[in-house]
Amino acid sequence: MGKNKKAKNKKHNNSKKNREAAALFFALVSFLSAYAFIVPARSGILGRAVSAVMFVVFGTADYILPLIFLRYFIIHIMQSVELKEKLDFIWSVICIVSCSVLFEAVRFTFASAEEISGGWVGDNLYPFFKELFGVWLGFAIIIIIFLFSAAKLFRISISSCVYNFLKNPEESIIKSEEKKVQNILQVKKQECLIQQKSDRAVPKPNILSVQEKEEKKKPESLICPAVKQTKVDSKIFDYKLPAADLLKNDSAADFETDKDELLERAELLRTTLADFDIGAEVKDIIPGPVVTRYDLVLSPGIRIQTVSGIIDNISLAMRTASIRVVSIPEKAVVGIEVPNPSGTIVGLRGILESTAFESSKSLLTLALGKTTDGSGYVTDLASMPHLLIAGATGSGKSVGIHTIILSILYKARPDEVKFMLIDPKRVEMPIYRDIPHIYNPCTCAADADIITGHREAAAALKKLVNVMDERYTKFAKEMARNIEDYNSKMVETGGEKEFYIVVIIDELADLMIVVQKEIEDSIQRLAQMARAVGIHLILATQRPSVNVITGIIKANFPARLSFQTTSKIDSRVILDMLGAECLMGRGDMLFLPPGEARPARLHGAYVSLKEAEKVISFINGQNFPRLYEPVVAEVERNVSFNAAEEKRTRDLIPALKLINERKRISQDLLKANFGGSARATNILSILETEGFITKPEGTNKWQIDHDKIRQYLEETK
Ligand SMILES: Nc1ncnc2c1ncn2[C@@H]1O[C@H](COP(=O)(O)OP(=O)(O)OP(=O)(O)O)[C@@H](O)[C@H]1O
């Protein structure tokens, strides 16, 4: 297939070169013949000889030859779509022959036209016409043949000339000239749009290699922000971080690019757009291991939405699915991401060995994958601070989670980072059950395991909130603002450092069905406050619906990672924009870092189960003890510390005061005083659950427990 394409490409290039040579040849012949015919005396022996021979053959009609050559030059140089070489040649022959016969007929019919000659051609053919049709009819037929062939050759419409002449005889000539100019412009415009094949008209797109790209400034998001972090050395136990060679070599590290094929596909893209009247020029081609991006400069007045609107047609023409259109404002171009016919698998090893990963000081450095241009993409979970992952089934979420876990295992010792893994599906995480990094706040270190039960998960999350509270109290005593601050203070004082806790939930939807109420509260509190104390959440779901990724969760997870989604709606839920539905699956993803307006398209690094097992057995082989102090006691629920509780009481007391004052309660009354019907409904439900109001069955009226309200207000005064 590759050979075929190369041959086709070679043929295409050759024919282009031949046409250019032909155009040059006809331009020369046209100029020289015109010069020789007009001033034979000054055109040397060759010019005089050519002029004489042509005169002998075609007579006075030889003047038409430079015009025919000129026509040939134009159609070759413009590489017109109308170029029909054989037909044009036939019309040229008919045109010059009929012209010779016409001159001979004029010389024969009008005595005053003695100087005119039909040459050898006219001399021999005219008698034949005269015999066959007679003088005048023969004359008319020759004129018709001449005009018809000339019109065909020079692409002139006789009917429109006649029509214009009949309509307005005075202006007909001018009009037909105007029309001709218009036609030429139209043809030129069409040729520019549809063909754009001439190298003079369209500059060749640049193919940017990975090296070139790396020399260019890297996007901000690629530069891993170095988190101020003191590396913790274990006092007692030695521990070796796993080596990269436990993983397979990265086949995407040296992906091959066939320049001819890329140029051919760029050409195909351009002509496809031109077919839809979209003028565009391919400025750059950025080949990557899985997709290639073609940067287009659109003609003035063409909207990016017009290009997005024909995405299916582009896919059809390029014979590939999952094409994505992105605007790249910094280059003022529109990028068309087209999957490569044979995509490479991005390996984790290449990214782990990259300088970006190696130089990153954060223990929570994630090697997510490679960008569309093939450079490794490294980011820091600590700065996110929590991550929401979504994607259809089979899109690559689980592999993505393995990549995330392994990235951290390649950076952090077991006493520096711990994982609380919640896996209701019970199939993805078991391989990690024995690593010393496993953590469960509900059990002692030795019993820590992957959490698979719904209630168990809810309890663990709740307990983690306690851990968070406990850490806050501890940090406050040391006057430390965050975990980095606290750990560096511990290094100075020789105290015990705190480890990071990464909570990963694979299939949030499963938990939300059973224990939504319990976990949502904990997730919200952790997401809002846990970052400073070194707790980070990663939630993954294959059902990114509003019931699973609720407003509360979404608001607290600014970093989103979307694999292919089944619908545009899902893409909107996870990314707040379209795009994820156009991904290719199998690790193709859009990563939206916090604060960024546009997501980066990445190809997730792939780690097979075998590779992961190798790394894990290396870690387990070191027999590093699982050490962490269990949460000693249930931390007392400190009302002022609990943001949700605070919010509740903030609305509850004014609502109770209002009821006490008005001696009635209704949704409208609450709405008028607190604003927003959602808030009013919320307050009503709090009042009802706390028992301040009840609605007896069969009635639609609230009953108020005035005594309870008065008593409560007295107590909280
Ligand atoms: N980064 C990748 N590169 C290449 N292939 C991948 C990649 N990620 C996933 N795949 C392929 O896609 C398959 C499905 O991936 P994965 O199991 O991670 O999907 P999933 O989204 O977790 O699905 P489910 O939600 O059903 O568990 C894998 O078996 C693998 O063959």
The ligand as a MOL file (V3000), in Angstrom:
LIG
                    3D

  0  0  0     0  0            999 V3000
M  V30 BEGIN CTAB
M  V30 COUNTS 31 33 0 0 0
M  V30 BEGIN ATOM
M  V30 1 N -3.3720 4.3900 25.7380 0
M  V30 2 C -3.7760 3.3570 25.0100 0
M  V30 3 N -3.1190 3.0210 23.8920 0
M  V30 4 C -3.5360 1.9760 23.1450 0
M  V30 5 N -4.6080 1.2020 23.4340 0
M  V30 6 C -5.2980 1.4910 24.5420 0
M  V30 7 C -4.9270 2.5770 25.3890 0
M  V30 8 N -5.8060 2.6440 26.4060 0
M  V30 9 C -6.6800 1.6350 26.2190 0
M  V30 10 N -6.3720 0.9490 25.1080 0
M  V30 11 C -7.0970 -0.2070 24.5630 0
M  V30 12 O -8.4710 -0.0660 24.8680 0
M  V30 13 C -8.9290 -1.1710 25.6260 0
M  V30 14 C -9.9340 -0.7100 26.6660 0
M  V30 15 O -9.2740 0.1060 27.5970 0
M  V30 16 P -9.7910 0.2270 29.0970 0
M  V30 17 O -10.0470 -1.1170 29.6840 0
M  V30 18 O -8.8590 1.1120 29.8250 0
M  V30 19 O -11.1710 0.9580 28.8600 0
M  V30 20 P -12.1800 1.4880 29.9440 0
M  V30 21 O -12.5640 2.8530 29.5110 0
M  V30 22 O -11.6210 1.3540 31.3000 0
M  V30 23 O -13.4040 0.5400 29.7760 0
M  V30 24 P -14.4480 0.1180 30.8930 0
M  V30 25 O -15.0590 1.3880 31.3850 0
M  V30 26 O -15.4000 -0.7630 30.1800 0
M  V30 27 O -13.6380 -0.5840 31.9380 0
M  V30 28 C -7.6790 -1.7720 26.2280 0
M  V30 29 O -7.8010 -3.1480 26.4150 0
M  V30 30 C -6.6120 -1.4710 25.2180 0
M  V30 31 O -6.5650 -2.4870 24.2440 0
M  V30 END ATOM
M  V30 BEGIN BOND
M  V30 1 1 1 2
M  V30 2 1 2 3
M  V30 3 2 2 7
M  V30 4 2 3 4
M  V30 5 1 4 5
M  V30 6 2 5 6
M  V30 7 1 6 7
M  V30 8 1 6 10
M  V30 9 1 7 8
M  V30 10 2 8 9
M  V30 11 1 9 10
M  V30 12 1 10 11
M  V30 13 1 11 12
M  V30 14 1 11 30
M  V30 15 1 12 13
M  V30 16 1 13 14
M  V30 17 1 13 28
M  V30 18 1 14 15
M  V30 19 1 15 16
M  V30 20 2 16 17
M  V30 21 1 16 18
M  V30 22 1 16 19
M  V30 23 1 19 20
M  V30 24 2 20 21
M  V30 25 1 20 22
M  V30 26 1 20 23
M  V30 27 1 23 24
M  V30 28 2 24 25
M  V30 29 1 24 26
M  V30 30 1 24 27
M  V30 31 1 28 29
M  V30 32 1 28 30
M  V30 33 1 30 31
M  V30 END BOND
M  V30 END CTAB
M  END
